[in-house]
Amino acid sequence: MPDIVVMFFVLGLVAGLLRSDLKIPKATYDTLSLLLMLTIGLKGGMVLHGNLSWHLVPEMLTVMVLGAAIPLALYPILRRAVGLSVANSASIAAHYGSVSAGTFAVALAYVESQQLHIGAEVTLYLVLLELPAIIVGLLLYRRHQTTPTEQPGLSLKALWHETLTNKSVILLVGGVVIGMMYGTQQGSQVTSLLTSSFKVVLALFLLEMGITAAQTLRPLPLHHWRMALFALTTPLLLGALGVVVGQTLGLPQGSVVILAALLASASYIAAPAAIKAAIPDADIGLAMLSSLGLTFPLNVLLGIGLYHQFALYLAS
């Protein structure tokens, strides 16, 4: 049986495909997403409380390199095999190099339900993967644009500001810092309510994600079959890469699964906002179709469990 929070995503997906009038009010969704980001940061920060050490540096550097390398590897595939424009190739590459906080939350709930050991630093993976991927995506666009009309709408300095001050990044980093400062005991008056309700918030968040994913798939975009094939195969390959890298780094089993899930995910919150401003010619709807409509359901319904099984196979 899948984790119960996943079934809320399925419920939303079915409701959306059936054209039900079920919907989460925008203000409620915004509140849920803010609570989710803050809680993820707090949970990670509290685990890091008193556990920071220099031996984490190679691991963090490896994660940052992956965030930059994935867009570089995917760009030529998107350009030549999928047949996308320069703008869309750079955009999709940045989305897939970046990460999905929703996928992270589901993976975190999964490893906790499986009672797998998680390293204290896994929350930092979110920021360390997201920032390099978006920057590399813009650099790829600037490097390969050929016409004078394809001018980026955002300078590199402004893009750094846009990315670093994104509300998700602010809440994640802020939550980590607060959690690190106070730990589980000192901050319990505030943090206990948030962390204990984590799965409830995640379940409602996934309900909305299911409804939104269904909307991107209606009508079924058969003319984008190459993009659909990319969105359904790339995550599995990147997830397998995450398992191999995690095992090579000697990470605990839970951290391996989370790293694999993050590498397999594609951003649908931070990257669309940054890319839309930086690459005005990019089709954000196409990015949302692939990342939220196809890759997110694949990871939530099937992928995370597969990455765990692959990690168990390599460890045996």
N, C-alpha and C positions, 0 to 999 in steps of 0.2 A: 504493500500500500504506500502511495506517495505521502509526503508530509501534508498535514491538513491545510497548511497555508497555501500550498500549490492548488488545492481544490477550489480555493476562492478565485484564483486566476482562471481556472477552467470554467467556473460559474460565470465570470464576467465575459469570457470568450464566447461561450454558448449564448449568453444573453445578447451579446453584440451581433452575432451571426444570425440570430432569430429576429433581429431588429426590435428587441424589447425596448420599452421606454425607461428601463432601469438606467440610472446614471448617478454618479457622485457629483454633487455641486462643486464647482471650481474652487470655491473658498475652502471647502472641506478637503479636497484633494491637495491644495497648496499646504494646508495645515498638516495633513498626513505626511507629505513629502518632507516638510521641515522637521517634524518629529522624528521621522525615520533617519534622516541624515544626522541629526543631533544625537539620537540614541546610539547609532553606530559609532560615532566619534567617542561618546562617553564610555561605551563598553570597551572599545579599544584602548582608550586612555587609562581607564582603571586597571586594565591588565598590565599596561606598561608601567604603572606606578611602582617605582623601586626596581624596575627590571631593565632599564636602559643600559646598554654596554656597547663597547667599540666593536664587538664581534658581529654586530648587526650591519656594519658598514658594507662589507662585500655583498651581502644579501640585498640591501637597499640599492646599491649601485647596479647590480644585475637586473633588478626590477625596472630601474630607470632606463637601462639600455634596451630592454625588451620593449618598453613603451615607445622608444624612438625607432627601433629596428622593424617592428611590425608594419607601420605605415610604409616604410621604405620597401619592404618585401611585397606588400600587397598592391602598391601603385601600378607597377608594370602589368600585373595580372588583370587589374581592373581596366587598364588602358587598352591592352591588346586582346585578352581573352574575352572579357565581358563587353568590350567595345564602348566604354564610356568616354565622355569628353574629358579634357584636362581638368576642368573645374570639378566635375562629379567624381573623377578618379581620386583627386586629392581629398575631396570631402569624405568619400566613403572610406578611404584609407585612414583618415584621421578618426572617423567614428569607430572603426574596428581596432585601431591602436589604443583608443581611449576605452573607458570601462563603463559598465552599467552598475550603478549603486544598488538598483533593485535586484540584479542577479547576485551581487555580493550579499545582500540581506538574506536572500533565499538560501544561498550556499552556507551562510553562517548558521541559519536555522537548521539546515540539513546536518552539518557536522556536529552541532550541539545535540540534535536528536539521536545521532549515531554515537554520541559520547566519544568523539575523536579529539585528540589533543590538538590545541591551536596555539601557535606562537603568538606572543604578545604584540607583535608588530604588524599583523595582517591588515589592520585598518589603514596603515600608512601606504599599502599597496595602491589604494584607490587614487590618492593624489600623485604618487610617484609614477603611475602609468598614464594618468590623464594628461598632465601638463606637457610632457615631451611629445606625446602623440599629436596633440592639437598644433603645437609649434611646428613639428615636422610636416604636418599636412599643409600648412600655409607655405612653408619653404618649398615644398614640392610644387605647389601651384605657381609660385613666383618663378621657380626654375624652369618650368615647362610651358608657361603661357607664351603664346606666339603673336597675338594680335594686340594692338594698342588699346582696344576697347576693353580687354580683359584686365582691368586694373584692380588690384585688391582694394577693398573698401576700408581696411584697417591696417595701420602700421604695426610693425612687430612689437614696438613698445606698448601700443594701445592694446594689442592682442594679449600680451602678458598681463596687463591690468585687467582686461575683460575676463581672462581665465582665472587669475588668482583671486579676484574679488567676486567670482560667481557665488551665489548664495549656498550652493551645495558644498563648495570648497571651504567657504567661511565656517559653515556649521560643522563640517567634518573636522577640520583642523582645530577650530575652537573647542569642540567637544573633546578631542584628544588631549588638548592642553589642559582643560579643566579637569578631566578625568585623571590625568597624570599628576596634577597638583594635589588633588584631594583623596584619590583612591576610593575604594569601596566603602570604608568605614566613615571617613570624615564627610564624604559627600552623600551619604545615604539618604538624608532628608529630602534631597531633590532627585538624586539619580535612581533611587529604588523604584519610584513610581514609573519612570520612563523605561528602565530596563525590564521591569516585570511585565509591562504592557507591550513589549517589543513585538511579540507575535500577533497580538490583536491589531496593532497599527500596520504591520506588514500584511496581514490578511486583507484589510480594507484597501490598502495601497494596491495590492495585486488584483483585487476585484476591479478597480478602475483601470489597471493596466490591461486586463483581459478585455474590457469593453473597448479600450482604445486600439488594441491590437486587432480586434475584429473589424473596426472601422477602416484600418489601413488595408485590410484584405478584401474589402467589399467595394466594387466588384473584384473578383480574382484577377490580378494583373498578369494575364498570360503572356502579354507582349514583352514583359520583363523577365522571361524565363531564365535568361543567363544570369541576371542579378539574383533571382530566387535561388538558383543552383549555387551561386557563390555564397549567399547568406545561409544556406543549409549545410554546406560542406566545410567552409572555412572555420567555423567555430569548433568543429570536431578535431580538425588538424591543430588549431591553436591550443585547444584544451589538452591534446596529447603532448604538445610541446611543453605546456605548463607543468604537466605531471613529470616529464623527464627532467626539466630544469629543477623542479622542487625536490625530486629524489636526489639529483646530483648535489644540490646544496645541503642535503641532509635535513630538510625541514620535517617537522612532525606531520603525521598523516593528514590531520585536519587542515594544516596550512597548505599542504600540497593540493588538496581538493579546492581550496579557496583560490589559490594562485591559478590553477587550471581554469576554474570557472570565470575568473576575471579576464584572463587572456582570451578566452572563448567568447566573451561578451562584447557588446558594442554599445556605445553611449547613445542615449536618447534624451538626455537632459542638458549636460554641460556642453558637449560638442556641438549640438545643433545651434545653440545660442551663439557660441563663438564663431563657428563656421559661417553662419548666416550673415554676420557682420563683416567677416574677413573675406569671404568669397561670395559676392553677391550673385554670381552666375550659377552657383551650385543649386541643384534641385534638392532642397531639404526634405520634400515629400518622399523622394526616392530613398533618401537615407533613413527616414522613419519607417518606410515600408520594410526595408531590409533589416534594420536593427531592432525595431519594436514589433513589427508584424511577423517576422520569421525567426530571427536569431534568438530573441528573448524567449518566445514560447519553446523553441527547441531546447535551450539550456535549462529552463525551469521544469519542463515536463520530462526530459530525457537525459540531457547532457550531464548535469551534475552527478547523477547516479553512475553514468558511464565513466566519468573521470575518476570517480572513487574506485570502481571496479578495475580500471586500468592501473591505478596506483597500487591496489592490492596485488595485482598480477605481477607488476615489476618488483614489488617488495618480497614476493614469495620465492 
